[in-house]
Amino acid sequence: MPAAGVVLIIAVLLIVLALVYYLLSTIVALRQITSGLDEAIAGVGEIIEKSAPVEDVVKDINANLDAGVDLLEGLLVKKAGLTDSIGLIEGLYPGAAAEGLRNFPDSKTIKPPRISEVYTKGTLTLARLGREAPIAATSPKGPVLRNVEGGSLEARSLYPETRQARPEKLPRSPVIGTGAPVQYPPSEQRGGATPDEAEIREKGPWAETAAEGIVPAELGGSDAPREMLAEDRELGSPVLGESTGSGEPATESGIDPSAGDEADATSDGGPEPPEEAEPDLKDAAAVPRQVDRDSADPEDGSDR
Amino acid sequence: MTLWWIGDVLLLAVVLPVVVYLLKGVLDAARGIVPSVRRIAAAARAGSNDLDAVPLLLTTQAHVKTTVEVVAGYGGSLDVIVDDAEEE
């Protein structure tokens, strides 16, 4: 074979080798591209799937919001009038009046009135309702107007309460029995409050007995140690009861002890018979016994 | 014989470099697409993950509906207790 033929074969072989190398490399690169595109397509598919219901949901939300806006705009214009509504909006959101109300195209051309005029009308409305108008005392832009919580509390104080909470601290009824905050040993009291020193001086030495107790604990009184008490003594203070330890009456009106001093048995007590009723004399005809006659005889030295 | 040599020279000096140049250009272009495709795939995955919150729109939808109903009830109450504006 001539040398030129050998060189030709080598040249062709080199070209083929170059083709193989670059084409294989290109195939590898294209496979990577295919794999990446598959991932991208899968991601796009998820996006399409997840975003499919968005349109319907957003349309529904917008429809509901539109209905709310229409309702509020209509209510505001109905209650305050178109002009005052614009003034109220301008007072709450400066600059918003220029945009006007969506359902009232004419509102864009209205010059917003001073906000104080609107609140004056609102005050009259609230006054007609019998409620406190939570307007600012000084300026419509003051804190009271915006203090919804404070305004609510003030207005709430005008209404009766189910459970009276004002004034906050009313005097409480005394608590007696085992649940009383102050417990007194039974020997110190037998009914009524324990007399203090002034009361003992006023009433005399007999009051000291009440202060010391009928039967002191050391002699086996009610509050004596268990071993000093009789075996059959099973009743404790919850059964016997306890005094309050205070002389204050347990009821609000209390008891007037002077009423008993002025009582008259002939005029107080008993039923009140009608004016024309006959007196009940069934016991008046009874003959007194001899013993009673003798005891009533003045010569017999009776104490009549 | 001279023509054979001329042909050999043309193959080695012209055809082979041209073939190599063209193939290398195709390979470079293909390799250049790979990172771009990977970025697209990553973006698609991220976009899909971002849309995981879409079901919350159903909750928002329900809340908006409830809110509008409350507003409607409140407005209806106000309509009853507050006088209408006086006609000018």
Interface residues (C-beta under 8 A of the other chain):
Chain A: P2 A4 G5 V7 L8 A11 V12 L14 I15 A18 L19 Y21 Y22 L23 S25 T26 A29 L30 Q32 I33 G36 L37 E39 A40 I41 A42 G43 V44 E46 I47 K50 S51 P53 V54 V57 V58 D60 I61 N64 L65 A67 G68 L71 L72 L75 V77 K78 K79 A80 G81 T83 D84 T125 R128 L129
Chain B: M1 W4 W5 G7 D8 L11 L12 V15 L16 V19 V20 L23 K24 V26 L27 A30 R31 I33 V34 V37 R38 I40 A41 A43 A44 R45 A46 G47 S48 L51 D52 V54 L57 L58 T60 Q61 V64 K65 T67 V68 V71 A72 G75 L78 D79 I81 V82 D83 D84 A85 E86 E88
